[in-house]
Amino acid sequence: MTRERLIYWLVALWCVLCLALVFSFTFSKSRDFDADGTFIQYSAATDFDQAFSGWLSAEVGELKNKVVHFSQGNCTCEWIAQSHIHSVKLLAEQQGKTNLQLDISGLPEMTKRLPVTPAVAVYDQHGQLTYLGPYATGFFCSAGQGLVETFIKQSHGETGYGGATIPLDANGCYCGIK
């Protein structure tokens, strides 16, 4: 085997190993939004929207036309989804909404209010919660698999309020709340 051919095979092997590590890491981070089913019980209460909004408004103030982005700082999945999170923030601004960033790492009561990060809450012009959940589904939680964009656009118009949409069966790259 010639030296050039050996180098070619070593580089190819290195690339395959790097890709395998990336996919292995990504698949190991894949989980359900509500893996243990605790959040579904909490969100099934008839006053969930009001209770969640009451707690959140005590933390961040007025919620009318707001998009609240939940993070915990040390979550790799937040880093992976950063470009999608940025595009959601831009869309919210284009729709006349205000973005709020909330680091929940210092809020111990959040474990029963939200199971994982990254997550987002969308409020309409009346201050009603229209969406609470992940930005997207899938291993990379990318914009092509987005869930929240529709609710940012819809919550701008006048429609009858039917309660918040909470996609509990979503699966993607999420970090459990610590």
N, CA, C and O of each residue as an XYZ file, in Angstrom:
712
protein
N       0.841     -1.161      0.000
C       0.000      0.000      0.000
C       0.899      1.241      0.000
O       1.874      1.321      0.748
N       0.555      2.182     -0.836
C       1.366      3.394     -0.923
C       1.040      4.334      0.235
O      -0.007      4.232      0.874
N       1.951      5.227      0.473
C       1.800      6.187      1.561
C       0.559      7.061      1.358
O      -0.163      7.315      2.322
N       0.291      7.524      0.142
C      -0.867      8.370     -0.149
C      -2.167      7.616      0.107
O      -3.126      8.179      0.634
N      -2.193      6.347     -0.267
C      -3.385      5.530     -0.076
C      -3.635      5.304      1.422
O      -4.783      5.325      1.867
N      -2.583      5.091      2.184
C      -2.705      4.908      3.625
C      -3.256      6.171      4.281
O      -4.133      6.101      5.143
N      -2.741      7.315      3.870
C      -3.236      8.584      4.409
C      -4.710      8.764      4.050
O      -5.494      9.187      4.900
N      -5.098      8.462      2.837
C      -6.491      8.554      2.402
C      -7.386      7.709      3.308
O      -8.418      8.192      3.772
N      -7.013      6.472      3.563
C      -7.824      5.575      4.390
C      -7.864      6.037      5.852
O      -8.897      5.908      6.509
N      -6.773      6.564      6.357
C      -6.766      7.073      7.729
C      -7.680      8.293      7.881
O      -8.398      8.413      8.874
N      -7.652      9.185      6.910
C      -8.525     10.362      6.938
C      -9.986      9.922      6.820
O     -10.846     10.436      7.535
N     -10.265      8.984      5.933
C     -11.632      8.482      5.778
C     -12.123      7.828      7.069
O     -13.260      8.052      7.484
N     -11.274      7.025      7.702
C     -11.626      6.383      8.957
C     -11.867      7.420     10.049
O     -12.811      7.289     10.828
N     -11.031      8.438     10.112
C     -11.205      9.514     11.086
C     -12.556     10.219     10.885
O     -13.256     10.493     11.860
N     -12.924     10.512      9.639
C     -14.205     11.165      9.341
C     -15.379     10.284      9.767
O     -16.341     10.778     10.355
N     -15.309      9.007      9.480
C     -16.378      8.085      9.860
C     -16.506      8.026     11.381
O     -17.619      8.034     11.905
N     -15.408      7.968     12.078
C     -15.438      7.942     13.541
C     -16.030      9.234     14.112
O     -16.808      9.189     15.065
N     -15.672     10.364     13.547
C     -16.232     11.640     14.013
C     -17.740     11.686     13.800
O     -18.478     12.103     14.693
N     -18.203     11.265     12.634
C     -19.644     11.224     12.372
C     -20.348     10.265     13.315
O     -21.435     10.565     13.809
N     -19.743      9.119     13.568
C     -20.337      8.138     14.486
C     -20.468      8.732     15.888
O     -21.478      8.514     16.557
N     -19.468      9.472     16.335
C     -19.532     10.103     17.649
C     -20.630     11.168     17.713
O     -21.347     11.263     18.709
N     -20.760     11.959     16.663
C     -21.794     12.993     16.621
C     -23.177     12.347     16.679
O     -24.023     12.768     17.468
N     -23.411     11.340     15.861
C     -24.719     10.687     15.868
C     -24.973      9.945     17.167
O     -26.101      9.932     17.659
N     -23.956      9.334     17.727
C     -24.101      8.644     19.006
C     -24.497      9.628     20.097
O     -25.383      9.341     20.902
N     -23.854     10.772     20.127
C     -24.176     11.789     21.114
C     -25.598     12.291     20.911
O     -26.352     12.430     21.874
N     -25.967     12.561     19.671
C     -27.287     13.085     19.360
C     -28.370     12.099     19.760
O     -29.351     12.486     20.395
N     -28.210     10.838     19.402
C     -29.222      9.843     19.731
C     -29.308      9.619     21.228
O     -30.388      9.315     21.735
N     -28.216      9.757     21.948
C     -28.259      9.569     23.392
C     -29.005     10.708     24.075
O     -29.513     10.520     25.181
N     -29.088     11.879     23.455
C     -29.807     13.012     24.019
C     -31.285     13.002     23.633
O     -32.066     13.777     24.185
N     -31.677     12.156     22.716
C     -33.069     12.095     22.281
C     -33.932     11.529     23.399
O     -33.631     10.479     23.966
N     -35.010     12.245     23.706
C     -35.919     11.806     24.762
C     -37.283     12.417     24.527
O     -37.439     13.312     23.696
N     -38.263     11.934     25.257
C     -39.604     12.496     25.177
C     -39.652     13.804     25.953
O     -38.922     13.986     26.928
N     -40.509     14.703     25.518
C     -40.671     15.984     26.199
C     -41.122     15.762     27.644
O     -40.651     16.438     28.559
N     -42.026     14.822     27.840
C     -42.527     14.489     29.177
C     -42.259     13.009     29.438
O     -43.184     12.198     29.473
N     -40.993     12.668     29.617
C     -40.570     11.264     29.695
C     -41.214     10.492     30.844
O     -41.555      9.322     30.671
N     -41.388     11.106     32.004
C     -41.940     10.363     33.137
C     -43.436     10.573     33.344
O     -44.009      9.990     34.264
N     -44.079     11.386     32.520
C     -45.526     11.578     32.595
C     -45.998     12.505     33.699
O     -47.203     12.654     33.898
N     -45.088     13.128     34.415
C     -45.463     14.034     35.507
C     -46.124     15.297     34.971
O     -47.118     15.771     35.521
N     -45.566     15.832     33.902
C     -46.070     17.091     33.352
C     -47.482     16.940     32.792
O     -48.286     17.868     32.878
N     -47.786     15.780     32.221
C     -49.127     15.577     31.672
C     -50.172     15.628     32.782
O     -51.275     16.134     32.575
N     -49.835     15.112     33.944
C     -50.761     15.174     35.080
C     -50.953     16.617     35.530
O     -52.074     17.051     35.795
N     -49.866     17.345     35.613
C     -49.933     18.740     36.035
C     -50.723     19.574     35.025
O     -51.544     20.404     35.415
N     -50.484     19.360     33.744
C     -51.136     20.166     32.710
C     -52.577     19.763     32.448
O     -53.295     20.488     31.760
N     -53.019     18.635     32.974
C     -54.400     18.189     32.775
C     -55.388     18.933     33.667
O     -56.596     18.852     33.447
N     -54.903     19.644     34.652
C     -55.786     20.401     35.547
C     -56.515     21.484     34.757
O     -55.939     22.105     33.863
N     -57.776     21.703     35.090
C     -58.581     22.679     34.349
C     -58.057     24.104     34.479
O     -58.289     24.932     33.599
N     -57.359     24.392     35.558
C     -56.827     25.745     35.746
C     -55.340     25.841     35.403
O     -54.673     26.792     35.813
N     -54.818     24.875     34.662
C     -53.381     24.850     34.357
C     -52.908     26.144     33.701
O     -51.928     26.740     34.148
N     -53.598     26.587     32.642
C     -53.160     27.790     31.917
C     -53.041     28.986     32.865
O     -52.051     29.715     32.835
N     -54.058     29.176     33.702
C     -54.056     30.314     34.617
C     -52.984     30.152     35.698
O     -52.298     31.113     36.046
N     -52.845     28.938     36.224
C     -51.844     28.708     37.277
C     -50.435     28.918     36.743
O     -49.617     29.576     37.385
N     -50.150     28.361     35.568
C     -48.825     28.520     34.976
C     -48.552     29.998     34.681
O     -47.476     30.516     34.980
N     -49.537     30.655     34.094
C     -49.368     32.068     33.746
C     -49.217     32.932     34.992
O     -48.447     33.893     34.988
N     -49.944     32.601     36.059
C     -49.809     33.350     37.309
C     -48.411     33.226     37.891
O     -47.817     34.217     38.317
N     -47.888     32.005     37.906
C     -46.531     31.800     38.400
C     -45.521     32.551     37.532
O     -44.628     33.228     38.041
N     -45.680     32.417     36.199
C     -44.726     33.034     35.282
C     -44.782     34.557     35.356
O     -43.742     35.214     35.341
N     -45.977     35.119     35.435
C     -46.068     36.588     35.507
C     -45.460     37.116     36.807
O     -44.961     38.241     36.840
N     -45.496     36.320     37.874
C     -44.826     36.736     39.113
C     -43.311     36.786     38.921
O     -42.624     37.559     39.589
N     -42.789     35.963     38.010
C     -41.348     35.940     37.742
C     -40.908     37.002     36.738
O     -39.855     37.616     36.906
N     -41.722     37.226     35.679
C     -41.273     38.088     34.572
C     -42.161     39.298     34.299
O     -41.799     40.145     33.482
N     -43.307     39.402     34.958
C     -44.197     40.543     34.729
C     -45.268     40.248     33.688
O     -45.649     39.097     33.473
N     -45.739     41.297     33.053
C     -46.819     41.228     32.057
C     -46.509     40.210     30.958
O     -45.371     40.107     30.500
N     -47.541     39.453     30.536
C     -47.332     38.392     29.541
C     -47.993     38.667     28.190
O     -47.853     37.852     27.279
N     -48.698     39.770     28.027
C     -49.361     40.061     26.752
C     -48.337     40.167     25.629
O     -47.335     40.874     25.742
N     -48.613     39.441     24.532
C     -47.741     39.438     23.344
C     -46.290     39.109     23.670
O     -45.371     39.731     23.138
N     -46.092     38.142     24.532
C     -44.745     37.729     24.921
C     -44.459     36.317     24.436
O     -45.356     35.482     24.319
N     -43.186     36.075     24.159
C     -42.671     34.734     23.902
C     -41.575     34.518     24.936
O     -40.561     35.215     24.940
N     -41.795     33.541     25.815
C     -40.860     33.288     26.911
C     -40.024     32.064     26.558
O     -40.554     30.982     26.306
N     -38.719     32.255     26.545
C     -37.765     31.198     26.183
C     -37.134     30.658     27.464
O     -36.464     31.392     28.190
N     -37.351     29.370     27.736
C     -36.848     28.742     28.952
C     -35.532     28.032     28.668
O     -35.415     27.290     27.693
N     -34.551     28.264     29.519
C     -33.249     27.609     29.375
C     -32.715     27.309     30.767
O     -33.264     27.760     31.772
N     -31.618     26.529     30.803
C     -30.963     26.283     32.087
C     -29.456     26.413     31.991
O     -28.732     26.060     32.921
N     -28.988     26.919     30.860
C     -27.588     27.281     30.739
C     -26.608     26.172     30.438
O     -25.720     26.366     29.607
N     -26.721     25.042     31.060
C     -25.749     23.965     30.847
C     -26.330     22.814     30.039
O     -25.921     21.666     30.217
N     -27.261     23.099     29.168
C     -27.935     22.081     28.367
C     -27.352     22.054     26.952
O     -27.455     23.034     26.215
N     -26.754     20.953     26.587
C     -26.165     20.811     25.251
C     -27.222     20.962     24.167
O     -26.942     21.499     23.095
N     -28.435     20.492     24.440
C     -29.512     20.587     23.446
C     -29.872     22.038     23.141
O     -30.289     22.345     22.024
N     -29.721     22.924     24.104
C     -29.949     24.342     23.848
C     -28.916     24.867     22.860
O     -29.237     25.673     21.988
N     -27.697     24.416     22.996
C     -26.643     24.827     22.068
C     -26.927     24.282     20.669
O     -26.768     24.998     19.680
N     -27.347     23.016     20.584
C     -27.651     22.396     19.284
C     -28.789     23.140     18.587
O     -28.756     23.319     17.369
N     -29.781     23.570     19.340
C     -30.962     24.230     18.768
C     -30.812     25.740     18.651
O     -31.773     26.420     18.292
N     -29.647     26.277     18.941
C     -29.460     27.724     18.996
C     -29.894     28.456     17.733
O     -30.503     29.521     17.832
N     -29.606     27.930     16.565
C     -30.011     28.635     15.339
C     -31.532     28.652     15.200
O     -32.099     29.635     14.723
N     -32.193     27.573     15.611
C     -33.656     27.553     15.554
C     -34.247     28.512     16.586
O     -35.203     29.228     16.289
N     -33.694     28.534     17.777
C     -34.158     29.450     18.812
C     -34.023     30.895     18.321
O     -34.919     31.714     18.527
N     -32.912     31.193     17.681
C     -32.696     32.539     17.130
C     -33.752     32.869     16.073
O     -34.277     33.982     16.055
N     -34.067     31.918     15.196
C     -35.075     32.180     14.154
C     -36.461     32.367     14.766
O     -37.258     33.150     14.248
N     -36.761     31.666     15.855
C     -38.041     31.846     16.547
C     -38.107     33.245     17.163
O     -39.147     33.901     17.105
N     -37.012     33.697     17.743
C     -36.979     35.039     18.325
C     -37.189     36.111     17.258
O     -37.904     37.088     17.481
N     -36.569     35.923     16.112
C     -36.768     36.885     15.011
C     -38.209     36.896     14.534
O     -38.774     37.963     14.293
N     -38.813     35.718     14.393
C     -40.214     35.631     13.974
C     -41.116     36.322     14.988
O     -42.041     37.040     14.608
N     -40.856     36.113     16.269
C     -41.660     36.765     17.307
C     -41.580     38.285     17.180
O     -42.598     38.971     17.275
N     -40.388     38.807     16.968
C     -40.220     40.251     16.794
C     -40.971     40.744     15.567
O     -41.609     41.795     15.607
N     -40.897     39.985     14.473
C     -41.607     40.360     13.249
C     -43.124     40.380     13.460
O     -43.836     41.137     12.801
N     -43.603     39.560     14.366
C     -45.035     39.494     14.656
C     -45.452     40.465     15.761
O     -46.593     40.431     16.221
N     -44.532     41.323     16.184
C     -44.838     42.343     17.180
C     -44.818     41.837     18.613
O     -45.418     42.450     19.496
N     -44.150     40.753     18.845
C     -44.070     40.177     20.189
C     -42.730     40.526     20.834
O     -41.760     40.858     20.153
N     -42.703     40.443     22.147
C     -41.486     40.690     22.905
C     -40.935     39.352     23.382
O     -41.679     38.522     23.906
N     -39.647     39.143     23.203
C     -38.981     37.931     23.671
C     -38.457     38.138     25.082
O     -37.878     39.178     25.399
N     -38.669     37.131     25.928
C     -38.112     37.131     27.275
C     -37.327     35.842     27.461
O     -37.819     34.760     27.137
N     -36.123     35.952     27.975
C     -35.284     34.782     28.250
C     -35.339     34.508     29.743
O     -35.096     35.408     30.546
N     -35.660     33.266     30.129
C     -35.745     32.916     31.544
C     -34.864     31.705     31.828
O     -35.127     30.601     31.350
N     -33.820     31.931     32.611
C     -32.953     30.836     33.050
C     -33.607     30.220     34.276
O     -33.697     30.857     35.325
N     -34.058     28.992     34.144
C     -34.820     28.367     35.225
C     -33.954     27.583     36.198
O     -34.478     26.948     37.113
N     -32.646     27.616     36.018
C     -31.761     26.842     36.888
C     -31.858     27.272     38.347
O     -31.582     26.462     39.231
N     -32.232     28.485     38.625
C     -32.364     28.949     39.996
C     -33.787     28.911     40.523
O     -34.075     29.488     41.571
N     -34.684     28.235     39.807
C     -36.091     28.185     40.202
C     -36.511     26.739     40.468
O     -37.010     26.070     39.563
N     -36.317     26.248     41.692
C     -36.558     24.834     41.981
C     -37.995     24.375     41.759
O     -38.218     23.204     41.454
N     -38.969     25.257     41.903
C     -40.358     24.867     41.693
C     -40.695     24.616     40.230
O     -41.785     24.136     39.921
N     -39.775     24.934     39.330
C     -40.012     24.758     37.902
C     -40.066     23.286     37.492
O     -40.620     22.971     36.438
N     -39.518     22.395     38.276
C     -39.488     20.979     37.885
C     -40.874     20.411     37.639
O     -41.024     19.517     36.806
N     -41.896     20.899     38.337
C     -43.245     20.403     38.077
C     -43.975     21.239     37.028
O     -45.021     20.831     36.522
N     -43.434     22.388     36.708
C     -44.086     23.244     35.723
C     -43.577     23.024     34.309
O     -44.274     23.316     33.337
N     -42.376     22.514     34.198
C     -41.773     22.296     32.883
C     -40.789     21.142     32.993
O     -39.895     21.186     33.838
N     -40.926     20.107     32.162
C     -40.085     18.924     32.340
C     -38.677     19.028     31.756
O     -37.756     18.395     32.272
N     -38.490     19.810     30.695
C     -37.206     19.857     29.994
C     -36.952     21.241     29.404
O     -37.848     22.083     29.342
N     -35.724     21.455     28.977
C     -35.370     22.620     28.163
C     -34.615     22.093     26.949
O     -34.084     20.984     27.010
N     -34.544     22.826     25.869
C     -35.130     24.137     25.646
C     -36.640     24.040     25.459
O     -37.148     23.074     24.891
N     -37.341     25.050     25.942
C     -38.793     25.115     25.829
C     -39.201     26.571     25.648
O     -38.415     27.494     25.860
N     -40.457     26.745     25.249
C     -40.937     28.086     24.937
C     -42.429     28.194     25.267
O     -43.173     27.222     25.145
N     -42.850     29.383     25.686
C     -44.263     29.670     25.929
C     -44.643     30.876     25.081
O     -43.891     31.847     24.994
N     -45.819     30.808     24.454
C     -46.300     31.898     23.608
C     -47.599     32.440     24.203
O     -48.518     31.686     24.524
N     -47.653     33.766     24.341
C     -48.833     34.436     24.864
C     -49.421     35.350     23.797
O     -48.690     36.005     23.054
N     -50.750     35.388     23.730
C     -51.414     36.223     22.731
C     -51.579     37.656     23.229
O     -51.075     38.016     24.293
N     -52.293     38.471     22.445
C     -52.453     39.883     22.779
C     -53.316     40.106     24.013
O     -53.370     41.219     24.536
N     -53.995     39.056     24.488
C     -54.807     39.160     25.705
C     -54.075     38.614     26.927
O     -54.616     38.624     28.033
N     -52.849     38.138     26.730
C     -52.087     37.567     27.827
C     -52.452     36.126     28.121
O     -52.167     35.625     29.209
N     -53.086     35.445     27.157
C     -53.465     34.054     27.343
C     -52.399     33.139     26.738
O     -51.879     33.397     25.653
N     -52.091     32.083     27.455
C     -51.114     31.101     27.005
C     -51.694     30.331     25.821
O     -52.738     29.691     25.944
N     -51.009     30.395     24.663
C     -51.488     29.662     23.489
C     -50.635     28.437     23.181
O     -51.113     27.490     22.556
N     -49.380     28.448     23.612
C     -48.482     27.318     23.353
C     -47.462     27.221     24.482
O     -46.919     28.224     24.943
N     -47.218     25.984     24.913
C     -46.167     25.718     25.880
C     -45.547     24.379     25.515
O     -46.225     23.351     25.514
N     -44.265     24.397     25.208
C     -43.618     23.141     24.849
C     -42.276     23.359     24.194
O     -41.660     24.415     24.335
N     -41.828     22.337     23.469
C     -40.524     22.431     22.817
C     -40.590     23.321     21.577
O     -41.663     23.569     21.027
N     -39.438     23.786     21.159
C     -39.351     24.545     19.915
C     -39.657     23.643     18.730
O     -40.301     24.055     17.765
N     -39.182     22.402     18.819
C     -39.290     21.486     17.690
C     -39.145     20.053     18.177
O     -38.915     19.792     19.358
N     -39.287     19.145     17.240
C     -39.062     17.732     17.504
C     -37.889     17.270     16.654
O     -37.394     18.015     15.808
N     -37.454     16.065     16.878
C     -36.358     15.513     16.090
C     -35.032     15.657     16.803
O     -34.918     16.364     17.804
N     -34.037     14.979     16.276
C     -32.735     14.921     16.940
C     -32.034     16.266     17.021
O     -31.325     16.528     17.992
N     -32.213     17.117     16.034
C     -31.514     18.397     16.032
C     -32.418     19.570     16.371
O     -31.960     20.712     16.408
N     -33.707     19.304     16.619
C     -34.672     20.351     16.975
C     -34.506     21.566     16.071
O     -34.369     22.693     16.544
N     -34.522     21.324     14.783
C     -34.243     22.383     13.830
C     -35.519     23.052     13.329
O     -36.627     22.571     13.567
N     -35.343     24.151     12.641
C     -36.463     24.954     12.168
C     -37.374     24.177     11.236
O     -38.576     24.441     11.212
N     -36.864     23.249     10.482
C     -37.692     22.464      9.578
C     -38.665     21.560     10.308
O     -39.624     21.066      9.715
N     -38.423     21.339     11.594
C     -39.282     20.494     12.407
C     -39.965     21.311     13.493
O     -40.367     20.772     14.524
N     -40.096     22.618     13.260
C     -40.613     23.526     14.268
C     -42.075     23.313     14.599
O     -42.876     22.960     13.734
N     -42.417     23.532     15.869
C     -43.786     23.446     16.348
C     -44.326     24.819     16.725
O     -45.516     25.083     16.557
N     -43.482     25.675     17.220
C     -43.900     26.927     17.839
C     -44.242     28.028     16.829
O     -45.046     28.908     17.135
N     -43.657     27.994     15.658
C     -43.837     29.082     14.694
C     -45.308     29.341     14.366
O     -45.732     30.493     14.276
N     -46.071     28.292     14.190
C     -47.495     28.429     13.866
C     -48.227     29.203     14.952
O     -49.095     30.024     14.655
N     -47.886     28.947     16.197
C     -48.579     29.598     17.304
C     -48.160     31.052     17.468
O     -48.953     31.877     17.922
N     -46.941     31.368     17.109
C     -46.518     32.770     17.152
C     -47.304     33.568     16.122
O     -47.717     34.695     16.392
N     -47.509     33.001     14.964
C     -48.264     33.687     13.907
C     -49.751     33.749     14.242
O     -50.375     34.794     14.059
N     -50.333     32.646     14.729
C     -51.761     32.601     15.017
C     -52.156     33.455     16.201
O     -53.236     34.047     16.196
N     -51.326     33.534     17.198
C     -51.711     34.260     18.408
C     -51.741     35.764     18.191
O     -52.065     36.522     19.106
N     -51.406     36.194     16.994
C     -51.448     37.624     16.679
C     -52.860     38.062     16.295
O     -53.236     39.216     16.497
N     -53.631     37.143     15.746
C     -54.972     37.480     15.271
C     -56.038     37.236     16.320
O     -55.758     36.687     17.386
N     -57.268     37.647     16.015
C     -58.394     37.459     16.919
C     -59.026     36.100     16.637
O     -59.624     35.897     15.580
N     -58.896     35.183     17.569
C     -59.546     33.890     17.460
C     -60.087     33.527     18.838
O     -59.645     34.063     19.854
N     -61.042     32.617     18.859
C     -61.573     32.160     20.140
C     -60.512     31.388     20.895
O     -59.778     30.591     20.309
N     -60.429     31.624     22.198
C     -59.406     30.964     23.002
C     -59.902     29.600     23.437
O     -60.945     29.485     24.080
N     -59.153     28.565     23.085
C     -59.523     27.208     23.448
C     -58.548     26.572     24.405
O     -58.593     25.359     24.612
N     -57.679     27.345     24.986
C     -56.671     26.803     25.891
C     -55.346     26.629     25.179
O     -55.259     26.721     23.954
N     -54.333     26.379     25.958
C     -52.977     26.249     25.425
C     -52.776     24.894     24.759
O     -53.332     23.886     25.193
N     -51.983     24.887     23.713
C     -51.540     23.648     23.093
C     -50.231     23.242     23.746
O     -49.293     24.034     23.839
N     -50.182     21.989     24.199
C     -48.996     21.468     24.859
C     -48.680     20.109     24.235
O     -49.321     19.117     24.579
N     -47.702     20.044     23.324
C     -47.379     18.782     22.643
C     -46.552     17.841     23.525
O     -45.324     17.819     23.442
N     -47.228     17.081     24.354
C     -46.539     16.227     25.319
C     -45.885     15.005     24.688
O     -45.014     14.389     25.303
N     -46.288     14.644     23.475
C     -45.719     13.456     22.838
C     -44.508     13.764     21.968
O     -44.064     12.901     21.209
N     -43.974     14.957     22.059
C     -42.813     15.352     21.265
C     -41.571     14.582     21.715
O     -41.396     14.278     22.895
N     -40.719     14.280     20.742
C     -39.460     13.603     21.026
C     -38.347     14.350     20.322
O     -38.471     14.685     19.144
N     -37.265     14.614     21.026
C     -36.161     15.359     20.426
C     -35.000     15.453     21.390
O     -34.874     14.661     22.323
N     -34.161     16.429     21.149
C     -33.005     16.675     21.999
C     -33.422     17.639     23.094
O     -33.513     18.845     22.861
N     -33.676     17.117     24.290
C     -34.095     17.924     25.420
C     -33.275     17.527     26.647
O     -32.874     16.371     26.782
N     -33.030     18.480     27.534
C     -32.314     18.212     28.783
C     -33.304     18.289     29.935
O     -34.095     19.227     30.028
N     -33.253     17.298     30.804
C     -34.106     17.300     31.974
C     -33.735     18.445     32.897
O     -32.574     18.848     32.975
N     -34.731     18.962     33.592
C     -34.515     20.074     34.508
C     -33.823     19.551     35.760
O     -34.243     18.553     36.346
N     -32.778     20.224     36.154
C     -32.010     19.796     37.329
C     -32.369     20.607     38.532
O     -31.821     20.386     39.612
